[in-house]
Amino acid sequence: MSAPTPTDMLGRYSQALEDFLLHDDEAGLLRAYELGREAVARERGLLNFVDMHRQLVEHMDAQTPSLPPGREDRSLRFLSESLAAFALLHMRDQEANAALRQMNDLLENEARRCARALHDQAATMLAVIYLDLADLSRESRDSTQSDRIARIVAQIDRLREQLRRLSHELHPPMLDQLGLVPALRSLAEGLARNTGLSIALNASPDLHPSATLATVAYRVVHEALNNIVQHARAHNVEVRLWLRNDRLHCAVQDDGAGFDLAQRRRRIPTDGLGLIGMRERVRALQGRMDLWSMPGCGTIVRFSLPRAQPAGPA
């Protein structure tokens, strides 16, 4: 009667490895690859997987000296085949990140084009309207009609200001002209004026990220500040940017209402597309983003991005 097949990963990997050391056949390599795929599917860490293999080899060396010569080479071949699944996962991640970067670049280029069109075309049309209204006002002999024209001009003034603000939100020209910190300072000052928030910006003086990093950092901070304005009921906000270990770090912290992170994770994300977009932008540059909050203790959004641009898959 044959021994029962082990059901746990350790037992099945040990048995498959021992069989391959004895027989060295293609079927053994296929089993190695399938076990690697299973480890990836179960989100088992690469280092943990390699350490499991090392311990098994050491155990076999001590317990089964009858294994044939050349088993070190066979053991490495078995491990290499197992790790092929991890390599494929890494390649898929690289391809996904490259696609995300390309999508972000396309979105930014389109936003830049729309912002310029909105600014230039709207400005031209509004200039014509202003001139026509000025002619009507000069020709008018009726004070009631003049007052009406003045009210229309005031409404157009408000429309012009809204169009200017929308144009800058689509793609702030200051980001291209002066860089990340001045653009964020302008954003913070504008939000502070419109909302009454106290927003402090603290940035390293040597902060000069690339255009790609600056755009992603600006978008993530902008979304974080929008979330604070809409949901946090905060009074004070601090935005910090600094360089460390060749990475750009940023933290946005408020003193608002906060929330229960565990409860939020259990909810279906109906209003969390902004947060998802922030994470995807950061992930596209192989960065990391963390969120911390507690009810009554405010919220901290922190992210970091590598200064060196990640290369796409070959």
C-alpha positions as CSV (number, residue, x, y, z in Angstrom):
1,M,0.0,0.0,0.0
2,S,1.5,3.4,-1.0
3,A,1.9,6.2,1.5
4,P,-0.8,8.9,1.4
5,T,0.0,12.0,-0.6
6,P,0.7,14.9,1.7
7,T,-1.9,17.7,1.4
8,D,0.1,20.6,2.8
9,M,2.6,22.7,0.7
10,L,5.7,21.6,2.8
11,G,4.8,17.9,2.6
12,R,4.0,17.9,-1.2
13,Y,7.1,20.0,-2.0
14,S,9.3,17.7,0.0
15,Q,8.0,14.6,-1.7
16,A,8.2,16.1,-5.2
17,L,11.8,17.3,-4.5
18,E,12.9,13.9,-3.2
19,D,11.3,12.1,-6.2
20,F,13.1,14.5,-8.6
21,L,16.4,13.9,-6.9
22,L,15.9,10.2,-7.4
23,H,14.6,10.2,-11.0
24,D,15.4,13.6,-12.6
25,D,12.6,13.6,-15.1
26,E,10.4,16.2,-16.9
27,A,7.4,15.2,-14.8
28,G,9.3,16.2,-11.7
29,L,10.1,19.6,-13.2
30,L,6.5,20.1,-14.1
31,R,5.5,19.3,-10.5
32,A,8.0,21.9,-9.3
33,Y,6.5,24.6,-11.6
34,E,2.9,23.7,-10.5
35,L,4.0,24.0,-6.8
36,G,5.5,27.4,-7.5
37,R,2.3,28.5,-9.2
38,E,0.3,27.4,-6.2
39,A,2.7,29.3,-3.9
40,V,2.1,32.4,-5.9
41,A,-1.7,31.9,-5.9
42,R,-1.6,31.6,-2.1
43,E,0.6,34.8,-1.9
44,R,3.4,32.9,-0.3
45,G,6.5,35.1,-0.1
46,L,9.5,34.4,-2.4
47,L,12.0,34.5,0.5
48,N,9.8,32.2,2.6
49,F,9.5,29.8,-0.3
50,V,13.3,29.7,-0.9
51,D,13.9,29.2,2.8
52,M,11.5,26.2,2.8
53,H,13.6,24.7,0.0
54,R,16.8,25.3,1.9
55,Q,15.6,23.6,5.0
56,L,14.3,20.6,3.1
57,V,17.7,20.2,1.4
58,E,19.5,20.4,4.7
59,H,17.1,17.8,6.2
60,M,17.6,15.5,3.2
61,D,21.4,15.8,3.4
62,A,21.2,14.7,7.1
63,Q,18.5,12.0,6.8
64,T,18.9,10.5,3.3
65,P,22.6,10.1,2.5
66,S,21.6,7.4,-0.1
67,L,20.5,10.0,-2.6
68,P,22.5,9.9,-5.8
69,P,25.5,12.1,-6.6
70,G,24.8,15.4,-8.3
71,R,21.8,16.1,-6.2
72,E,23.0,19.7,-5.5
73,D,22.6,20.4,-9.2
74,R,19.2,18.7,-9.4
75,S,18.1,20.5,-6.3
76,L,18.9,23.9,-7.9
77,R,17.1,22.9,-11.1
78,F,14.0,21.9,-9.2
79,L,14.1,25.2,-7.3
80,S,14.7,27.2,-10.5
81,E,11.7,25.6,-12.1
82,S,9.6,26.4,-9.0
83,L,10.7,30.0,-9.0
84,A,9.7,30.4,-12.7
85,A,6.1,31.2,-11.5
86,F,7.5,34.0,-9.3
87,A,9.4,35.3,-12.3
88,L,6.3,35.4,-14.4
89,L,4.4,37.2,-11.7
90,H,7.2,39.8,-11.5
91,M,7.0,40.2,-15.3
92,R,3.2,40.6,-15.2
93,D,3.6,43.2,-12.5
94,Q,6.2,45.1,-14.6
95,E,3.9,45.0,-17.6
96,A,1.0,46.2,-15.5
97,N,3.1,49.0,-14.1
98,A,4.3,50.0,-17.5
99,A,0.7,50.1,-18.7
100,L,-0.4,52.2,-15.8
101,R,2.5,54.6,-16.4
102,Q,1.5,54.9,-20.1
103,M,-2.1,55.4,-19.1
104,N,-1.1,58.2,-16.6
105,D,1.0,59.8,-19.3
106,L,-1.8,59.7,-21.8
107,L,-4.3,61.1,-19.2
108,E,-1.9,63.9,-18.3
109,N,-1.3,64.8,-21.9
110,E,-5.0,64.9,-22.6
111,A,-5.6,66.9,-19.5
112,R,-2.9,69.4,-20.6
113,R,-4.5,69.7,-24.0
114,C,-8.0,70.2,-22.6
115,A,-6.7,72.8,-20.1
116,R,-5.1,74.8,-22.9
117,A,-8.1,74.6,-25.1
118,L,-10.4,75.5,-22.3
119,H,-8.3,78.5,-21.4
120,D,-7.5,79.8,-24.9
121,Q,-10.8,79.1,-26.6
122,A,-12.9,80.3,-23.6
123,A,-10.8,83.4,-23.3
124,T,-11.3,84.3,-26.9
125,M,-15.1,83.8,-26.8
126,L,-15.4,85.7,-23.5
127,A,-13.4,88.6,-24.9
128,V,-15.9,88.9,-27.8
129,I,-18.9,88.8,-25.4
130,Y,-17.3,91.5,-23.2
131,L,-16.8,93.7,-26.2
132,D,-20.4,93.2,-27.4
133,L,-21.8,94.0,-23.9
134,A,-19.6,97.1,-23.7
135,D,-21.0,98.3,-27.0
136,L,-24.6,97.6,-25.8
137,S,-23.9,99.5,-22.5
138,R,-22.6,102.5,-24.4
139,E,-25.6,102.5,-26.8
140,S,-28.2,102.0,-24.1
141,R,-30.2,105.0,-22.9
142,D,-32.3,102.9,-20.5
143,S,-30.9,102.6,-17.0
144,T,-32.8,99.4,-16.4
145,Q,-31.1,97.8,-19.4
146,S,-27.7,99.1,-18.2
147,D,-28.2,97.5,-14.8
148,R,-29.2,94.3,-16.5
149,I,-26.0,94.4,-18.7
150,A,-24.0,95.0,-15.5
151,R,-25.5,91.9,-13.9
152,I,-24.7,89.9,-17.0
153,V,-21.1,91.1,-16.9
154,A,-20.8,90.1,-13.2
155,Q,-22.1,86.6,-14.0
156,I,-19.6,86.3,-16.9
157,D,-16.8,87.4,-14.5
158,R,-17.8,84.5,-12.2
159,L,-17.9,82.1,-15.2
160,R,-14.4,83.3,-16.3
161,E,-13.0,82.6,-12.8
162,Q,-14.6,79.2,-12.7
163,L,-13.2,78.3,-16.1
164,R,-9.8,79.5,-15.0
165,R,-9.9,77.4,-11.9
166,L,-11.1,74.3,-13.9
167,S,-8.3,74.8,-16.4
168,H,-5.7,74.9,-13.6
169,E,-7.2,71.8,-12.0
170,L,-7.0,69.9,-15.3
171,H,-3.3,70.7,-15.5
172,P,-1.7,73.5,-13.4
173,P,0.7,75.5,-15.6
174,M,2.8,76.3,-12.6
175,L,3.7,72.6,-12.3
176,D,5.4,72.8,-15.7
177,Q,6.8,76.3,-15.3
178,L,8.1,76.3,-11.7
179,G,8.0,72.8,-10.4
180,L,6.3,70.7,-7.7
181,V,6.7,72.8,-4.5
182,P,5.5,76.2,-6.0
183,A,2.5,74.4,-7.6
184,L,1.6,72.7,-4.3
185,R,2.0,76.0,-2.5
186,S,-0.3,77.7,-4.9
187,L,-2.8,74.8,-4.5
188,A,-2.6,75.1,-0.7
189,E,-3.1,78.8,-0.6
190,G,-6.1,78.6,-3.0
191,L,-7.8,75.9,-0.9
192,A,-7.0,77.8,2.3
193,R,-8.7,81.0,0.9
194,N,-11.8,79.1,-0.3
195,T,-12.3,76.8,2.6
196,G,-10.8,78.5,5.7
197,L,-8.4,75.5,6.3
198,S,-5.0,76.2,7.7
199,I,-2.6,74.4,5.3
200,A,1.1,74.3,6.1
201,L,3.5,73.1,3.4
202,N,7.0,72.0,4.5
203,A,9.4,70.8,1.8
204,S,13.1,70.0,1.5
205,P,15.0,72.9,-0.2
206,D,16.7,70.4,-2.5
207,L,13.5,68.9,-3.8
208,H,13.7,68.9,-7.6
209,P,11.9,65.7,-8.8
210,S,11.5,64.7,-12.4
211,A,8.4,65.9,-14.3
212,T,6.8,62.4,-14.0
213,L,7.3,62.2,-10.2
214,A,6.2,65.8,-9.8
215,T,2.9,65.2,-11.7
216,V,2.1,62.0,-9.7
217,A,3.0,63.7,-6.3
218,Y,0.9,66.7,-7.2
219,R,-2.1,64.6,-8.2
220,V,-2.0,62.5,-5.1
221,V,-1.6,65.4,-2.7
222,H,-4.4,67.3,-4.6
223,E,-6.8,64.3,-4.1
224,A,-5.8,63.9,-0.5
225,L,-6.6,67.6,0.1
226,N,-9.9,67.3,-1.7
227,N,-10.8,64.4,0.5
228,I,-10.0,66.5,3.6
229,V,-12.1,69.4,2.4
230,Q,-15.1,67.1,1.6
231,H,-15.0,64.6,4.5
232,A,-12.6,65.3,7.3
233,R,-14.1,68.3,9.1
234,A,-10.5,69.4,9.8
235,H,-9.1,72.8,10.8
236,N,-5.4,72.2,10.2
237,V,-3.5,70.3,7.5
238,E,0.2,69.7,7.1
239,V,1.8,68.6,3.8
240,R,5.5,67.4,4.2
241,L,7.8,66.5,1.4
242,W,11.4,65.2,1.8
243,L,14.1,63.1,0.2
244,R,15.5,60.0,1.8
245,N,17.3,56.9,0.5
246,D,16.9,58.1,-3.1
247,R,13.1,58.3,-2.7
248,L,10.6,61.1,-2.7
249,H,8.5,60.9,0.5
250,C,5.3,62.8,1.2
251,A,2.8,62.9,4.1
252,V,-0.5,64.7,4.3
253,Q,-1.9,64.9,7.8
254,D,-5.1,66.5,9.1
255,D,-6.7,67.0,12.5
256,G,-10.2,66.0,11.3
257,A,-12.8,63.5,12.4
258,G,-10.8,60.4,11.1
259,F,-12.5,57.1,10.6
260,D,-12.2,53.4,11.5
261,L,-9.8,51.8,8.9
262,A,-10.9,48.2,9.6
263,Q,-14.6,49.1,9.1
264,R,-13.9,51.0,5.9
265,R,-12.0,48.0,4.5
266,R,-15.1,45.8,5.1
267,R,-17.3,48.2,3.2
268,I,-17.9,48.0,-0.5
269,P,-15.9,51.0,-1.9
270,T,-18.7,53.1,-3.4
271,D,-17.1,56.4,-2.8
272,G,-13.4,55.4,-2.7
273,L,-12.5,55.8,-6.4
274,G,-10.3,58.8,-5.4
275,L,-8.3,56.7,-3.0
276,I,-8.0,53.9,-5.6
277,G,-6.8,56.4,-8.2
278,M,-4.2,57.7,-5.7
279,R,-2.9,54.1,-5.0
280,E,-2.8,53.3,-8.7
281,R,-0.8,56.4,-9.6
282,V,1.7,55.6,-6.9
283,R,1.9,51.9,-7.8
284,A,2.5,52.8,-11.5
285,L,5.9,54.3,-10.4
286,Q,6.7,51.3,-8.1
287,G,5.9,53.5,-5.1
288,R,4.2,52.7,-1.9
289,M,1.2,54.4,-0.2
290,D,-0.1,54.0,3.3
291,L,-3.2,55.3,5.0
292,W,-3.6,55.7,8.8
293,S,-6.7,57.0,10.6
294,M,-8.6,56.7,13.9
295,P,-12.0,58.2,14.8
296,G,-11.4,61.6,16.4
297,C,-7.6,61.5,15.6
298,G,-7.4,62.7,12.1
299,T,-5.9,61.0,9.0
300,I,-2.4,60.6,7.6
301,V,-1.8,59.7,3.9
302,R,1.8,58.9,3.3
303,F,3.5,57.8,0.0
304,S,7.0,57.4,-1.4
305,L,8.2,57.2,-5.0
306,P,11.7,56.1,-6.3
307,R,13.5,59.1,-7.8
308,A,15.0,56.8,-10.5
309,Q,12.4,56.1,-13.2
310,P,11.3,52.4,-13.3
311,A,12.1,50.8,-16.6
312,G,9.3,48.9,-18.5
313,P,9.6,45.2,-19.3
314,A,12.0,44.3,-22.1
